[in-house]
Amino acid sequence: MANLASNFIGIKSPNPFWLASAPPTDKKVNVERAFEAGWGGVVWKTLGSEGPPVVNVSGPRYGAIFGADRRLLGLNNIELITDRPLEVNLREIKEVKRKWKDRALVISLMVPCEEDYWKDILKAIEDTEADGVELNFGCPHGMAERGMGSAVGQVPEYIEMVTRWVKKYSRMPCIVKLTPNITSILPPAMAANRGGADAVSLINTIKSITNVDLDAFSPFPMIDGQGSHGGYCGPAVKPIALNMVGEIARHSETRGLPISGIGGVTTWRDAAEFLAMGAGNVQVCTAAMTYGFKIVQEMISGLSQYLDDKGMTLNQLIGRAVPNFVEWQDLNLNYVTKAVINQDDCIKCGRCYAACEDTSHQAIAMSEDRTFTVKDDECVACNLCVNVCPVDNCITMKTLPLGAMDERTGRPVAPYANWQTHPNNPAAKVAAE
């Protein structure tokens, strides 16, 4: 079995799987149960300032999006930060960390953007023996309206300012949790980097309304006939998260900044994709809330087996895909593929034909006996047919070698050329004569 031991910004854990700051990490009993199941670390649910804790709703807190088989695709959460007193949380954090010294324990924090508030809460948590802090600049509901959460995370200057305060008043490693509710993830990440953050974590939840009750005419979850936007998470947000992680990993001003990847990690494969895209570890929430804490055991065994099969170490996987994450203009426009239908696997459902005929390039023919074949002279290799086919690997994409004739264009496949040099580009760079 591959060694999954992780050292993320000096925080050691037996594996790179952490529970994200969320309902599953709200109290001692939950966290200890998670550690018993095998989680490498947790980020304790967000703590607020001393004084009266926040008040959460006592009605439904979650909206959901389901697949056709009722597989949970996404959760919309309107729960706020911890509603337990600060002193209770700090006592339990200290007890857990002393008992589980080999596991990572990071404390999520959210207080108003005033230096004294941050100074005071950092002083209060110093003796918990926690491994680090995570600054919650992402909560899109409830706290944002109070001048915290994503309201701060959308302002790079505030991120840099608060991060500097935390580094000034705390000995602990500092992770800045970024909101996806922004046009570009790069300015907040750069701000965190300038402020001295040891790492960033992303993505936090996406501002959302999952559904509307068509009898009560209210967003759901519904509280006494009314609803509010919440934070969206789960498998549905993974593509957004992967892109944002990759953007930070490849940009010249943030390249090398450690990243904790969050957003729809449900399987070992999801985790491996985040790691390959530049994350140093991953944080999980919705998967644990859906399947229970023991799901981490499948993640551990799957990732370990994958690394063994590849002959790679965990560190060799991290960032492996980043060099291949490029801008569209750098893609090879001379690369040509064609769809191929395996007749032995085809169940003659006709989905590929319907999709291609109605919404694509009319590149699939149907015979009288419902045999489906690809018209190479019309196929643009969009791979829509691959994605709509219900049979795995029934339709695949065949790469044409250099020099082979592309029947659609009537031209042979040429060597690499991108849009920057393409003759159709009015701004193409012309070689000097």
Beta strands, then each sheet from edge to edge (+ up, - down):
strand 1: 6-8
strand 2: 11-13
strand 3: 17-19
strand 4: 41-47
strand 5: 62-66
strand 6: 72-77
strand 7: 104-109
strand 8: 132-136
strand 9: 174-177
strand 10: 199-202
strand 11: 206-208
strand 12: 211-213
strand 13: 218-220
strand 14: 230-233
strand 15: 259-262
strand 16: 281-284
strand 17: 337-341
strand 18: 364-366
strand 19: 372-374
strand 20: 395-399
strand 21: 405-406
strand 22: 411-412
sheet 1: 1+ 2-
sheet 2: 3+ 4+ 7+ 8+ 9+ 10+ 15+ 16+ 3+
sheet 3: 5+ 6- 14+ 11-
sheet 4: 12+ 13-
sheet 5: 17+ 20-
sheet 6: 18+ 19-
sheet 7: 21+ 22-
end
